[in-house]
Amino acid sequence: MENLVLFLQNTMPVNPNIARDIAAHFNERSFGKGELFLKEGQVSNEYLFLESGCMRSFLYDTEGNEVTMNFFTAQQPVFEVASFFQQIPAEEYLEAVTQSNGSVISYDKLNYLFHAIPEFREIGRALLVKGFIQFKKRTLSLINKTADERYKELMRTNPEVFQYASLKHIASYLGVTDTSLSRIRREFLNK
């Protein structure tokens, strides 16, 4: 839980006692490699703070191909935003890429904390803004950046992904074929 306390304090300055009170509402959870945290069609009722490991979100395109939408590594929240906050069926899967450990809180407990602890509401707001900005940057990068530039950006912002995720998952996240990713990696290594 100490990692969660530090995460809360680093997200927004908050009294350590309040951070510990918030963390006390979370429960530890482990996921084996390949285990799902959320399935398509299921309503997301838990919010996960990932303490170790790597997870990803993915869905299937109209032709049945698996497409990785996002990667999550240590010290990041993991949840499907629309499903969690609107309490509607998820359109994505959340899967452990490696053995992963973290702390979860239920939708009801999280809402209780939002109303009971103003500092937690501010932490939640800061995390949502950060997540929205990351989503916006990723969306724009798929339009106005080359595959090489997207690869370099992933290397810069989340290098752990390359230690844990398969090349197939990384390629689909970058919006390229496995062959294109191999070429990009070769060129990157030769520079």
Secondary structure, DSSP 8 states (H G I E B T S, - for coil): -HHHHHHHHHHS---HHHHHHHHTT-EEEEE-TT-EEE-TTSB--EEEEEEESEEEEEEE-TTS-EEEEEEEETTEEE--HHHHHHT-B-SSEEEESS-EEEEEEEHHHHHHHHHH-HHHHHHHHHHHHHHHHHHHHHHHHHHHS-HHHHHHHHHHH-THHHHHS-HHHHHHHHT--HHHHHHHHHHHHH-
